[in-house]
Amino acid sequence: MKIDVKAIKELSENIEKYGLEEITLESEGTKVSLKREIEKATVTQVVAEPRVVAAAPRKAKKAKTEVETKNYDSIKSPMVGTFYGAPSPDADKFVKEGQIVEVGDILCIVEAMKLMNEVKAEKRCRIVKAVLTDGAPVTKGADLFLIEEV
């Protein structure tokens, strides 16, 4: 495969289409690597899956609770994808609100490009609130859980 302007344009479109931060193509001794800024990733994913986006605002419209008004730490998404709080639709959630988790415990899954990526606890903490519902789109750096150290 020869790397030409068309191939580079295709790489650029794939970065946008799949929410990637970086993509590399190497052929016949030529290597092209494209990288984009994180701000673009956030903007691109706002319209990722309209059928799922409609479900997210319903949760957001609820009245603010005491949990939302306190200043808690959070566990953030490591990537753009879709949030799942359980290993399958029939299974129990990985964690429940109020549960104390240990380092390495699986908290949720973020699906990206058909790959299931486990999000694990990096420190011992109490889960105060799950911010998202199953199937909700999530951007890199978005809050997944509100937590407090124990």
C-alpha contacts under 8 A as a table, 3 or more apart, distances in Angstrom:
res1	aa1	res2	aa2	distance
1	M	27	S	6.22
1	M	28	E	7.45
2	K	27	S	6.58
2	K	28	E	7.13
3	I	6	K	7.85
3	I	7	A	5.68
3	I	8	I	7.10
3	I	27	S	6.81
3	I	30	T	7.33
4	D	7	A	5.30
4	D	8	I	6.39
5	V	8	I	5.10
5	V	9	K	6.10
6	K	9	K	5.09
6	K	10	E	6.17
7	A	10	E	5.02
7	A	11	L	6.27
8	I	11	L	5.05
8	I	12	S	6.28
8	I	32	V	7.66
9	K	12	S	5.04
9	K	13	E	6.23
10	E	13	E	5.08
10	E	14	N	6.20
11	L	14	N	5.12
11	L	15	I	6.36
11	L	23	I	6.94
11	L	24	T	8.00
11	L	34	L	7.53
12	S	15	I	5.24
12	S	16	E	6.65
12	S	34	L	7.12
13	E	16	E	5.23
13	E	17	K	5.98
14	N	17	K	4.87
14	N	18	Y	5.84
14	N	19	G	7.93
14	N	20	L	7.64
15	I	18	Y	5.65
15	I	19	G	5.68
15	I	20	L	4.73
15	I	21	E	6.69
15	I	22	E	6.95
15	I	23	I	6.85
15	I	36	R	7.97
16	E	19	G	5.32
16	E	20	L	6.77
16	E	41	A	7.56
16	E	44	T	6.66
17	K	20	L	7.95
18	Y	113	M	7.23
19	G	41	A	5.79
19	G	44	T	7.01
19	G	45	Q	6.80
19	G	80	V	6.49
20	L	23	I	7.16
20	L	41	A	7.44
21	E	35	K	5.70
21	E	36	R	5.44
21	E	37	E	7.10
21	E	38	I	7.12
21	E	41	A	7.29
22	E	33	S	7.16
22	E	34	L	5.58
22	E	35	K	4.28
22	E	36	R	6.49
23	I	33	S	5.72
23	I	34	L	5.39
23	I	35	K	6.60
24	T	31	K	7.17
24	T	32	V	5.64
24	T	33	S	4.14
24	T	34	L	6.33
25	L	31	K	5.73
25	L	32	V	5.25
25	L	33	S	6.36
26	E	29	G	6.86
26	E	30	T	5.60
26	E	31	K	4.17
26	E	32	V	6.29
27	S	30	T	5.34
27	S	31	K	6.46
36	R	40	K	7.02
36	R	41	A	7.81
37	E	40	K	5.68
37	E	41	A	7.02
38	I	41	A	5.10
38	I	42	T	6.67
39	E	42	T	5.41
39	E	43	V	6.62
40	K	43	V	5.19
40	K	44	T	6.10
41	A	44	T	5.23
41	A	45	Q	6.39
41	A	80	V	7.84
41	A	139	T	7.58
41	A	140	K	7.78
42	T	45	Q	5.60
42	T	46	V	6.81
42	T	139	T	5.87
42	T	140	K	7.15
43	V	46	V	5.73
44	T	47	V	6.80
44	T	48	A	7.27
45	Q	48	A	4.75
45	Q	80	V	7.50
45	Q	139	T	6.75
47	V	50	P	6.05
47	V	53	V	7.74
48	A	137	P	7.56
49	E	52	V	5.64
49	E	53	V	6.31
49	E	137	P	7.37
50	P	53	V	4.96
50	P	54	A	6.48
51	R	54	A	5.96
51	R	55	A	7.71
52	V	55	A	5.60
52	V	56	A	7.12
52	V	135	G	6.52
52	V	136	A	5.94
52	V	137	P	6.88
53	V	56	A	5.39
53	V	57	P	7.36
53	V	136	A	6.72
53	V	137	P	6.80
54	A	57	P	6.28
54	A	58	R	7.67
55	A	58	R	5.88
55	A	59	K	7.52
55	A	136	A	7.37
56	A	59	K	5.77
56	A	60	A	6.71
56	A	132	L	7.73
56	A	133	T	7.51
56	A	136	A	6.30
57	P	60	A	4.82
57	P	61	K	6.15
58	R	61	K	5.37
58	R	62	K	7.19
59	K	62	K	5.84
64	K	67	V	7.95
64	K	68	E	6.04
64	K	69	T	7.20
65	T	68	E	5.42
65	T	69	T	6.69
66	E	69	T	5.25
66	E	70	K	6.59
67	V	70	K	5.75
67	V	128	V	7.37
67	V	129	K	7.44
68	E	71	N	7.85
72	Y	146	L	5.91
72	Y	147	I	5.90
72	Y	148	E	6.03
73	D	146	L	5.85
73	D	147	I	5.28
73	D	148	E	6.07
74	S	143	D	5.96
74	S	144	L	7.09
74	S	145	F	5.50
74	S	146	L	4.39
74	S	147	I	5.38
75	I	121	A	8.00
75	I	143	D	5.83
75	I	144	L	5.62
75	I	145	F	5.24
75	I	146	L	6.54
75	I	147	I	7.16
76	K	140	K	7.55
76	K	141	G	5.07
76	K	142	A	5.24
76	K	143	D	4.43
76	K	144	L	5.35
76	K	145	F	7.24
77	S	80	V	7.39
77	S	110	V	7.61
77	S	119	V	7.72
77	S	138	V	7.21
77	S	139	T	6.89
77	S	140	K	5.24
77	S	141	G	4.98
77	S	142	A	5.42
77	S	143	D	6.37
77	S	144	L	6.16
78	P	119	V	7.82
78	P	140	K	5.43
78	P	141	G	6.14
79	M	110	V	7.55
79	M	112	A	7.70
79	M	138	V	7.85
79	M	139	T	6.27
79	M	140	K	4.14
79	M	141	G	7.07
80	V	110	V	7.83
80	V	112	A	6.64
80	V	137	P	7.79
80	V	138	V	5.65
80	V	139	T	4.26
80	V	140	K	4.76
81	G	110	V	5.69
81	G	111	E	5.20
81	G	112	A	4.58
81	G	113	M	7.62
81	G	137	P	5.88
81	G	138	V	5.40
81	G	139	T	6.52
82	T	110	V	5.31
82	T	111	E	5.02
82	T	112	A	6.71
82	T	135	G	5.72
82	T	136	A	5.63
82	T	137	P	4.46
82	T	138	V	5.62
83	F	108	C	7.28
83	F	109	I	6.04
83	F	110	V	4.79
83	F	111	E	6.60
83	F	132	L	7.13
83	F	133	T	7.19
83	F	134	D	5.70
83	F	135	G	5.47
83	F	136	A	5.44
83	F	137	P	6.21
83	F	138	V	6.34
84	Y	87	P	7.35
84	Y	108	C	5.85
84	Y	109	I	5.09
84	Y	110	V	6.24
84	Y	111	E	7.63
84	Y	133	T	7.32
84	Y	134	D	4.61
84	Y	135	G	5.94
84	Y	136	A	7.73
85	G	93	K	5.29
85	G	94	F	6.06
85	G	95	V	7.57
85	G	107	L	7.12
85	G	108	C	4.61
85	G	109	I	6.35
85	G	133	T	7.41
85	G	134	D	5.95
86	A	89	P	6.76
86	A	91	A	6.07
86	A	92	D	5.99
86	A	93	K	4.22
86	A	94	F	5.36
86	A	108	C	6.36
86	A	109	I	7.31
87	P	91	A	6.33
87	P	92	D	7.86
87	P	93	K	7.39
87	P	94	F	7.43
87	P	108	C	7.84
87	P	109	I	7.37
88	S	91	A	5.28
93	K	96	K	6.78
93	K	108	C	7.98
94	F	106	I	6.48
94	F	107	L	5.46
94	F	108	C	6.16
95	V	99	Q	6.58
95	V	101	V	7.94
95	V	107	L	5.85
95	V	108	C	7.81
95	V	127	I	7.63
96	K	99	Q	5.51
96	K	127	I	6.98
96	K	130	A	7.97
97	E	126	R	7.88
97	E	127	I	5.16
97	E	128	V	5.33
97	E	129	K	5.43
97	E	130	A	6.86
98	G	126	R	5.90
98	G	127	I	5.22
98	G	128	V	5.52
98	G	129	K	7.76
99	Q	126	R	5.55
99	Q	127	I	5.54
99	Q	128	V	7.92
100	I	124	R	7.16
100	I	125	C	5.59
100	I	126	R	4.23
100	I	127	I	6.37
100	I	150	V	7.92
101	V	105	D	6.28
101	V	121	A	7.05
101	V	124	R	5.62
101	V	125	C	5.59
101	V	126	R	6.20
101	V	127	I	7.45
102	E	105	D	5.67
102	E	121	A	6.60
102	E	123	K	6.37
102	E	124	R	4.47
102	E	125	C	6.86
103	V	120	K	7.40
103	V	121	A	5.02
103	V	122	E	5.10
103	V	123	K	4.71
103	V	124	R	5.44
104	G	120	K	5.18
104	G	121	A	5.11
104	G	122	E	6.28
104	G	123	K	7.81
105	D	120	K	5.31
105	D	121	A	5.41
106	I	118	E	6.34
106	I	119	V	5.87
106	I	120	K	4.37
106	I	121	A	6.51
107	L	118	E	7.43
107	L	119	V	5.68
107	L	120	K	5.45
107	L	121	A	6.54
108	C	118	E	5.99
108	C	119	V	5.42
108	C	120	K	7.40
109	I	116	M	6.08
109	I	117	N	5.36
109	I	118	E	4.55
109	I	119	V	5.81
110	V	116	M	6.05
110	V	117	N	5.20
110	V	118	E	6.50
110	V	119	V	7.12
111	E	114	K	6.08
111	E	115	L	5.45
111	E	116	M	4.54
111	E	117	N	5.92
112	A	115	L	5.30
112	A	116	M	6.67
112	A	117	N	7.40
121	A	124	R	7.15
123	K	149	E	7.99
124	R	149	E	6.54
124	R	150	V	6.61
125	C	147	I	6.31
125	C	148	E	5.61
125	C	149	E	4.38
125	C	150	V	5.23
126	R	147	I	5.53
126	R	148	E	5.36
126	R	149	E	6.26
126	R	150	V	6.49
127	I	130	A	7.41
127	I	145	F	6.74
127	I	146	L	6.29
127	I	147	I	4.76
127	I	148	E	6.89
128	V	145	F	7.26
128	V	146	L	5.33
128	V	147	I	5.05
128	V	148	E	6.83
129	K	145	F	5.60
129	K	146	L	5.08
129	K	147	I	7.05
130	A	133	T	7.62
130	A	144	L	6.24
130	A	145	F	4.55
130	A	146	L	6.54
131	V	143	D	6.66
131	V	144	L	5.30
131	V	145	F	5.32
131	V	146	L	7.00
132	L	136	A	6.38
132	L	144	L	6.21
132	L	145	F	7.85
133	T	136	A	5.76
138	V	142	A	6.46
139	T	142	A	5.53
143	D	146	L	7.28
